[in-house]
């Protein structure tokens, strides 16, 4: 059942190295080619905007990592726990990503997504992201590589 994003009640906090066991477990449960612990640790150490989202019971339900540069925020990674997908949490996270980008004076948010990730594409399209390009053979995939669709949301 989907809930309006403005009716969701979650606790947010900056991702820390202490969160990485949970973050990595969620990442590995939803992505066929997950980020490594080192990828997350490097992003936290680099000072990127990183947020974890927890429910009322303290369970990790999602997270995102954003790198801001010049006038554009790059959404590096975002995930919603498998059992919580389809409940408006992805949109809630995108609202937070955009708020973060605006707070840093960014003009847009850029992301890459696999063409095969139809669920994410639907969320991004409904949110208002538009395709601006394609990166050939960007992602690892079974039997080779998969392109990335590059999308932008203007703030």
HELIX and SHEET records of a PDB file:
HELIX    1   1 UNK A    5  UNK A    7  5                                   3    
HELIX    2   2 UNK A   17  UNK A   19  5                                   3    
HELIX    3   3 UNK A   20  UNK A   30  1                                  11    
HELIX    4   4 UNK A   37  UNK A   45  1                                   9    
HELIX    5   5 UNK A   82  UNK A   84  5                                   3    
HELIX    6   6 UNK A   89  UNK A  103  1                                  15    
HELIX    7   7 UNK A  118  UNK A  127  1                                  10    
SHEET    1   A 7 UNK A  11  UNK A  14  0                                        
SHEET    2   A 7 UNK A  49  UNK A  54 -1                                        
SHEET    3   A 7 UNK A  60  UNK A  69 -1                                        
SHEET    4   A 7 UNK A  72  UNK A  80 -1                                        
SHEET    5   A 7 UNK A 108  UNK A 114  1                                        
SHEET    6   A 7 UNK A 144  UNK A 154 -1                                        
SHEET    7   A 7 UNK A 130  UNK A 141 -1                                        
END                                                                             
